[in-house]
Amino acid sequence: MEWIRLKARLLEAGSVRLSGEPANRYISRSAAGPSAGSPGSLFFSIGSRRVRVDLDDSGSIEVVHRGEGEADLVVDGERIPGRLEPAALHCPRQAYITVSGACIFKCRYCSVPGLPGRRKTIDEIVDMVEGVADRIDVISITSGVARSIEEEEAYVLDVVKALRPFSLPIGVSIYPVPETPARLHALGVAEVKFNIETATSALFSSMCPGLSWERVWEALRKSVPLFGRGRVYSNVIIGLGETDEDLERVIGDLARVGVIPVLRPLTPAGSLSDRTRPSADRLLHIYSIHERILKEAGLDPARALTMCSACTGCDLVPGRDA
């Protein structure tokens, strides 16, 4: 099966059941986002391409671990050989760390507000990075909002300062205040990701009460002159009720200002746990739009250093999954 279609099929399913030899060293768990609190996930790769799937004993797709990371994916009657990739922290070759695993906001697609998350200390974060320093190329930081947006930003800035001695590219994704891009740039951060999350402002108001779509857009616009075209990213979730035309419009709007959209298939969670994941056909259709618009804008996710576009596990990424 062609890789792009195989990956779309796996993203549509969202989960696999795991069998065969013990695979604990290949299983990772999320402290943020829709997958927080799940039984875990793994990365299945073929060559340089990878996909991340959650574990579910009732999954219709199977991964058979043959030992030492060698594995077969059994999907739709086809057996496909590949490998399981160990995650350093959250994903392969990155220390991708959630600073605060709690959030005062209640975005409808997110599990975090219902979980007993906590904030990691700065010393704890430094120790985590030191523990995987021989297995990573970059550091990526994200966070919920434990007390207030302003207080969280200040804490993350202190985290970044403490991580600078590792001399690795650092990417940061947090909810911004107006001066967040400039402050992160002054600390030498390589890339930023501020998430507009939805294809329209109306959907954002419905999905993320208490937060501002325009504030995120303002941060994105300010970031491009500082970090450069193609070093600024924004998540857009597919499957919240938007149309394909809405997605095409917002992909174009982001690309025109130099921002690379990260198109994330909905993981049903939070108050949207009864929703279905987007179909493989829809993901492939949106991928073709995404690929065309990025090419026209001269933006290449294959150059990403940090965070989601460098990992590629959860999304179809033009330039990396082709």
SULHUFEN-V716603 format. One record per residue. N is the residue number from 1. D_LAST is the distance of its C-alpha to the last C-alpha in Angstrom with 1 decimal. Layout:
[[N,D_LAST] [N,D_LAST]]
This chain:
[[1,13.3] [2,9.7] [3,7.9] [4,6.5] [5,10.1] [6,11.7] [7,10.7] [8,11.8] [9,14.9] [10,15.7] [11,15.5] [12,17.7] [13,20.1] [14,20.1] [15,22.2] [16,23.0] [17,26.3] [18,26.8] [19,29.1] [20,30.2] [21,31.2] [22,31.8] [23,28.7] [24,30.2] [25,28.8] [26,25.2] [27,26.1] [28,25.9] [29,27.5] [30,27.0] [31,29.8] [32,28.3] [33,26.3] [34,26.2] [35,25.9] [36,28.9] [37,31.6] [38,29.4] [39,30.1] [40,27.1] [41,23.4] [42,21.5] [43,18.1] [44,16.7] [45,14.3] [46,13.0] [47,12.8] [48,11.3] [49,9.4] [50,11.9] [51,13.3] [52,16.8] [53,19.2] [54,22.9] [55,25.6] [56,27.8] [57,30.3] [58,30.2] [59,26.4] [60,25.6] [61,22.7] [62,23.9] [63,22.9] [64,25.5] [65,26.1] [66,27.6] [67,28.7] [68,27.7] [69,24.3] [70,23.4] [71,22.4] [72,21.5] [73,19.7] [74,21.8] [75,20.3] [76,21.6] [77,23.6] [78,20.9] [79,21.2] [80,18.1] [81,19.0] [82,17.5] [83,19.1] [84,20.5] [85,20.0] [86,23.1] [87,22.9] [88,25.1] [89,26.0] [90,23.9] [91,20.6] [92,19.8] [93,20.9] [94,22.3] [95,25.6] [96,24.6] [97,28.0] [98,29.5] [99,32.8] [100,34.5] [101,33.7] [102,35.9] [103,35.8] [104,38.6] [105,36.3] [106,35.4] [107,32.0] [108,31.9] [109,28.5] [110,29.4] [111,31.4] [112,32.7] [113,35.9] [114,37.2] [115,36.7] [116,39.3] [117,37.0] [118,38.5] [119,37.9] [120,37.3] [121,39.7] [122,38.6] [123,40.1] [124,38.2] [125,34.8] [126,35.8] [127,36.8] [128,33.4] [129,31.5] [130,34.1] [131,33.6] [132,29.9] [133,30.2] [134,29.5] [135,26.1] [136,24.5] [137,23.1] [138,23.5] [139,25.6] [140,24.5] [141,27.2] [142,27.4] [143,30.5] [144,32.4] [145,35.6] [146,38.5] [147,41.4] [148,40.4] [149,37.5] [150,39.6] [151,40.7] [152,37.2] [153,35.9] [154,38.9] [155,38.3] [156,34.6] [157,35.8] [158,38.2] [159,35.5] [160,33.4] [161,36.6] [162,37.2] [163,33.7] [164,33.9] [165,35.8] [166,32.7] [167,31.3] [168,27.7] [169,25.4] [170,26.1] [171,24.2] [172,26.2] [173,25.7] [174,29.0] [175,30.8] [176,32.2] [177,35.7] [178,36.2] [179,36.5] [180,33.7] [181,31.3] [182,34.1] [183,35.3] [184,32.0] [185,31.5] [186,35.0] [187,34.2] [188,31.4] [189,28.5] [190,25.2] [191,23.1] [192,24.2] [193,22.8] [194,25.3] [195,24.3] [196,25.3] [197,24.1] [198,24.7] [199,23.8] [200,27.5] [201,30.6] [202,32.5] [203,30.0] [204,30.2] [205,34.0] [206,33.9] [207,31.4] [208,32.5] [209,36.3] [210,37.9] [211,34.9] [212,34.1] [213,30.9] [214,32.4] [215,33.1] [216,29.5] [217,28.6] [218,31.5] [219,30.1] [220,26.6] [221,28.4] [222,30.6] [223,27.8] [224,25.8] [225,28.8] [226,29.4] [227,26.1] [228,24.2] [229,21.5] [230,18.2] [231,20.4] [232,21.3] [233,19.5] [234,20.6] [235,19.8] [236,20.0] [237,20.6] [238,19.5] [239,22.4] [240,25.5] [241,26.9] [242,25.0] [243,24.0] [244,20.7] [245,22.7] [246,23.6] [247,20.0] [248,19.2] [249,22.3] [250,21.9] [251,18.3] [252,19.9] [253,23.0] [254,21.2] [255,19.0] [256,22.3] [257,24.0] [258,21.3] [259,20.1] [260,16.5] [261,16.5] [262,15.4] [263,15.1] [264,16.8] [265,17.7] [266,21.4] [267,23.0] [268,26.4] [269,29.0] [270,32.1] [271,33.8] [272,30.6] [273,30.7] [274,31.6] [275,28.4] [276,25.6] [277,21.9] [278,19.7] [279,18.6] [280,15.2] [281,15.7] [282,16.4] [283,13.5] [284,11.1] [285,13.5] [286,13.6] [287,9.9] [288,10.2] [289,13.2] [290,12.0] [291,9.3] [292,12.2] [293,14.8] [294,13.3] [295,12.8] [296,16.4] [297,17.7] [298,16.4] [299,14.9] [300,12.1] [301,11.5] [302,10.4] [303,14.2] [304,15.3] [305,18.2] [306,19.4] [307,19.2] [308,16.4] [309,13.6] [310,14.4] [311,14.7] [312,11.7] [313,13.8] [314,14.9] [315,12.2] [316,8.8] [317,7.8] [318,6.2] [319,5.9] [320,5.8] [321,3.8] [322,0.0]]
